[in-house]
Amino acid sequence: MLGITLKQTRVHREIKEEGREEATVNLVVRLLTKQFGEISEEMRQRISGLPLSVLEDLSEALLDFTSITNLQAWLEARTN
């Protein structure tokens, strides 16, 4: 048609990015749950609302957290 493949469209790139972001959210929540037990729905929502680059930073930072308080402080520092 126009010589554009599906992979070159903006829509495809956005869908791919959303999928990657959702997978990262799920992984971060699973890791936090394993480390600290059940995470509140409010905390899950805050994590879900983070952009991918911040989620990636969180996935590294959580390795140093010793309590859920560390997570709360980390989120406060980056979202307010």
Stockholm file with secondary structure:
# STOCKHOLM 1.0

chainA/1-80         MLGITLKQTRVHREIKEEGREEATVNLVVRLLTKQFGEISEEMRQRISGLPLSVLEDLSEALLDFTSITNLQAWLEARTN
#=GR chainA/1-80 SS CCSCCGGGSHHHHHHHHHHHHHHHHHHHHHHHHHHHSCCCHHHHHHHHTSCHHHHHHHHHHGGGCCSHHHHHHHHHHHHC
#=GC SS_cons        CCSCCGGGSHHHHHHHHHHHHHHHHHHHHHHHHHHHSCCCHHHHHHHHTSCHHHHHHHHHHGGGCCSHHHHHHHHHHHHC
//
